């Protein structure tokens, strides 16, 4: 049997660098550790609008085959909403509705909705989450799919809104000669939405139930 290690053979655990937690497993964290992390997370959250705008800009190189880039489609969708007189929640929703195309191509609506959900009205989140199945009305039958899949939501209070969103601001926003306002013109709206207190009941509850 080997001898137990002496103090000279035991490598001491180094103290953590200044400004980081002391634990290596969350169960061992202290109140001070989690207070530190909370400060970091709050600071990180304040940069959300900037990260969203960067992600939108990256859509300029996404999904070939269309006559517009995915960024131009998103901008045109938001431009149509704004020119119809839609409020800030709907304009930002139209701008972000396809943000998930890069990383969540099979559920891009749910991806975008999860980003918006803590900051916009209930019906806006629902429409963004489900717009993919409603948008399929325009093309699914050409690919052997079911264009009537949206009918399973027919009794939902926001179904008509989703149908209108797709008809007026989504399926109609693939026109290179149509109105496309620059991304910079939407920055104030994006920053205002993501500057809200997340999950504020005064914000995320149901609204009037109309697009404009």
C-alpha positions in Angstrom: 0.0 0.0 0.0 1.4 3.4 -0.9 2.0 6.0 1.7 -0.6 8.8 2.0 0.4 12.0 0.3 2.3 14.5 2.3 1.6 18.2 2.4 4.5 18.6 -0.1 2.8 16.4 -2.7 -0.8 17.9 -2.4 -1.5 20.6 -5.0 -3.4 23.3 -3.2 -6.6 24.5 -5.0 -5.9 28.0 -6.2 -8.0 30.9 -5.1 -10.4 32.0 -7.9 -9.4 35.1 -9.8 -10.9 38.3 -8.6 -14.3 39.0 -9.9 -15.4 35.4 -10.5 -17.4 33.0 -8.3 -15.6 30.7 -5.9 -17.6 27.5 -6.8 -17.1 24.9 -9.5 -20.5 23.3 -8.8 -23.6 25.5 -8.4 -24.6 23.6 -5.3 -21.6 25.1 -3.5 -22.3 28.7 -4.4 -22.7 31.3 -1.7 -25.0 34.3 -1.5 -22.0 36.5 -2.5 -21.3 34.3 -5.5 -24.9 34.7 -6.8 -25.0 38.4 -6.1 -21.9 38.7 -8.2 -23.5 36.7 -11.0 -26.7 38.7 -10.8 -24.8 41.9 -11.4 -23.1 40.4 -14.4 -26.4 39.0 -15.8 -28.1 42.4 -15.4 -25.3 44.2 -17.2 -25.4 41.5 -20.0 -29.2 41.9 -20.4 -28.7 45.6 -21.0 -26.9 44.7 -24.2 -29.8 42.6 -25.6 -31.0 45.2 -28.1 -27.5 45.5 -29.5 -27.2 41.8 -30.0 -30.6 41.6 -31.6 -29.6 44.3 -34.1 -26.4 42.5 -34.9 -28.3 39.2 -35.4 -30.7 41.0 -37.8 -27.8 42.4 -39.8 -26.5 38.9 -40.2 -29.7 38.0 -42.1 -28.3 39.8 -45.1 -26.4 36.6 -45.9 -29.2 34.0 -45.4 -31.4 31.6 -47.4 -30.7 32.0 -51.1 -33.2 31.7 -53.9 -35.5 34.6 -53.0 -35.4 38.0 -54.8 -34.6 39.7 -51.5 -32.3 38.8 -48.7 -33.8 37.6 -45.5 -32.8 40.9 -43.9 -34.6 42.8 -46.7 -37.7 40.6 -46.2 -37.6 41.4 -42.5 -37.2 45.1 -43.1 -40.0 45.1 -45.7 -42.3 43.3 -43.4 -41.6 45.8 -40.6 -41.9 48.7 -43.1 -45.3 47.5 -44.3 -46.5 47.2 -40.6 -45.2 50.7 -39.8 -46.8 52.3 -42.9 -50.1 50.8 -42.0 -49.9 52.5 -38.6 -49.1 49.4 -36.5 -47.8 50.1 -33.0 -44.2 49.5 -31.8 -44.9 45.9 -30.6 -46.2 44.8 -34.0 -43.5 46.7 -35.9 -40.7 45.0 -33.9 -42.4 41.6 -34.2 -42.6 42.0 -38.0 -38.9 42.9 -38.0 -37.8 39.9 -35.8 -40.3 37.3 -36.9 -37.7 35.4 -39.0 -34.7 35.9 -36.7 -34.6 32.2 -36.0 -34.0 31.1 -39.6 -30.2 30.8 -39.0 -30.2 28.7 -35.9 -33.7 27.2 -35.7 -34.8 26.6 -39.2 -37.4 23.9 -38.1 -39.0 26.1 -35.5 -37.9 29.7 -36.3 -41.2 31.2 -35.1 -40.8 29.7 -31.6 -37.2 31.0 -31.5 -38.2 34.6 -32.3 -41.2 34.4 -30.0 -39.1 33.3 -27.1 -36.9 36.4 -27.6 -39.9 38.8 -27.7 -42.2 37.1 -25.1 -40.9 38.9 -22.0 -41.3 42.3 -23.7 -44.5 42.4 -25.8 -48.2 41.7 -25.6 -49.5 38.2 -25.4 -51.1 38.2 -28.9 -47.9 39.5 -30.5 -45.9 36.6 -29.1 -48.6 34.1 -30.1 -48.6 35.4 -33.7 -44.9 35.3 -34.1 -44.7 31.8 -32.6 -47.3 30.4 -35.0 -46.7 32.4 -38.1 -44.9 29.6 -39.8 -47.9 27.3 -39.9 -50.1 30.1 -41.1 -47.6 31.2 -43.7 -47.6 27.7 -45.1 -51.1 28.4 -46.5 -49.3 30.1 -49.4 -46.9 27.3 -50.4 -47.4 24.0 -48.6 -49.6 22.4 -51.2 -46.9 23.0 -53.9 -44.6 20.8 -51.9 -47.0 18.0 -51.0 -47.8 19.5 -47.6 -51.1 20.6 -46.0 -51.9 24.2 -46.5 -54.9 23.8 -44.2 -52.7 23.0 -41.1 -53.5 26.4 -39.7 -57.1 25.3 -39.3 -56.3 23.5 -36.1 -56.0 26.9 -34.5 -59.2 28.2 -36.0 -60.9 28.6 -32.6 -58.0 30.4 -31.0 -58.6 34.1 -30.2 -55.4 35.1 -32.0 -55.8 33.0 -35.1 -57.3 35.7 -37.3 -54.5 38.1 -36.2 -51.9 35.6 -37.3 -53.7 35.1 -40.7 -53.7 38.9 -41.2 -50.1 39.2 -40.1 -49.0 36.7 -42.7 -51.3 38.1 -45.5 -50.4 41.8 -45.0 -46.8 41.8 -43.7 -45.2 38.5 -44.3 -46.1 36.8 -47.6 -46.3 40.2 -49.3 -42.7 41.3 -48.2 -40.6 39.6 -50.9 -40.6 42.5 -53.4 -37.2 44.0 -54.3 -39.1 47.0 -55.7 -41.3 47.4 -52.6 -40.8 49.7 -49.6 -37.8 48.7 -47.5 -36.8 51.1 -44.8 -33.2 50.8 -43.5 -32.4 48.9 -40.3 -31.2 52.1 -38.7 -34.7 53.5 -38.9 -36.0 50.7 -36.6 -33.2 50.9 -33.9 -35.2 53.2 -31.6 -38.2 50.8 -31.6 -36.0 47.8 -31.0 -34.1 49.5 -28.1 -37.4 50.7 -26.6 -38.9 47.3 -26.6 -35.9 45.6 -25.0 -35.5 48.3 -22.5 -38.8 47.3 -20.9 -38.9 45.4 -17.6 -39.1 41.7 -18.5 -42.5 40.1 -17.8 -44.1 43.3 -16.7 -47.8 42.4 -16.3 -48.8 45.8 -17.7 -47.0 44.9 -20.9 -47.2 41.2 -21.6 -50.9 40.7 -21.0 -53.4 40.6 -23.9 -54.1 43.8 -25.8 -56.9 45.0 -28.1 -56.6 42.0 -30.4 -56.0 43.9 -33.7 -53.0 44.6 -35.9 -53.7 48.3 -36.4 
